[in-house]
């Protein structure tokens, strides 16, 4: 299996040190890495799952808008970034593992390194407080 | 394939008496086989080359890992560059915005140097490489970006069934205590897998590293982990800290040998040392 681009590895090393959830995906959206805070959103541990195909991890979320309507996948920041190769930001609601809806903000950015190759994208989740429950 | 260490120090030249055995010149390794010669990096060690031989060659190939001064300082005083008709090929890492030529020109131009790159009398060919594979003569070369401040690559060089890996400046464990378990997540590992020889950055002792995190270099325990994981046959510790005297390096080496339960041999790179693979 080919080595990851250095920019992907460096993003993982940064994500390892952060206290906010971080997801790193390849250009197809396959989940390459998620850090410990992200494990609490996914309900899975990276050391158990390893990398996950896009079809397997993307269904964990049921993103909704502020009216409670399901959000089209194309409006998710990470999906936008994968499509446009540009940063994207947005807020939406997801269900916690305990079944509560809560609002999160997501910032996604593309990983395009010195080789000018699009290696994937990173999504950082900013979890809002419990008081945001609907 | 054989190679010779012409410069083994990192950071800056340290030609002092207490460093004389392992050498005071900065990074440069001469690599050759029956028909091809390659120079790895152009620190002040490049000035130790036997020039009478090189000026007879149809071309000279210099592979730069990056453009920090300890890897290019000797370039400015490398005589073949000033020889009309000499074909000099410089290979180095692609950058983000400016070309390799433009970045080299920042050093090889006034006010740092009297002559701009474009006025050099040799036939200068500059090749940018990234995660690339290319050939020079009978050498097959793979380059890949590795973790170090600024665009930096390591090289894997193969000739027939022999492989040399050269990663002189590398901090694979920045932000983590150990190498990640999966090989594809380890910077530089693909370059040195099962290499006959790995020449790798080992600038700091394990005790020094915590105060130098992010400076771009490895502690001894890091390079041992890399070499063990890659299953190399022989490891040369390279890019010695200029403040580490010969006596100090001997002591570091003795401790490493005592604690090394690996199958590979470890040796300190020593200026003027030759080794045949």
Contacts between the chains, C-beta under 8 A, distances in Angstrom:
chain1	res1	chain2	res2	distance
A	1	B	183	7.7
A	1	B	184	5.3
A	2	B	184	6.6
A	2	B	190	7.5
A	3	B	144	7.1
A	3	B	183	7.3
A	3	B	184	4.8
A	3	B	186	7.7
A	3	B	189	6.7
A	3	B	190	4.0
A	4	B	184	5.2
A	4	B	185	6.0
A	5	B	131	7.1
A	5	B	145	7.4
A	6	B	144	7.6
A	6	B	145	4.3
A	6	B	146	6.5
A	6	B	147	6.2
A	6	B	187	5.9
A	9	B	147	7.2
A	9	B	185	5.8
A	9	B	186	7.6
A	9	B	187	5.5
A	10	B	147	6.5
A	10	B	174	8.0
A	12	B	180	7.6
A	12	B	185	6.6
A	13	B	174	6.1
A	13	B	175	3.9
A	13	B	176	5.7
A	14	B	175	6.6
A	16	B	175	6.1
A	16	B	176	6.0
A	17	B	175	5.3
A	50	B	182	7.6
A	113	B	145	7.2
A	114	B	93	7.2
A	114	B	94	5.6
A	114	B	95	6.5
A	114	B	96	5.7
A	114	B	130	6.2
A	114	B	145	6.3
A	114	B	151	5.4
A	115	B	94	6.7
A	115	B	130	3.9
A	115	B	131	5.4
A	115	B	145	7.2
A	116	B	94	8.0
A	117	B	131	7.9
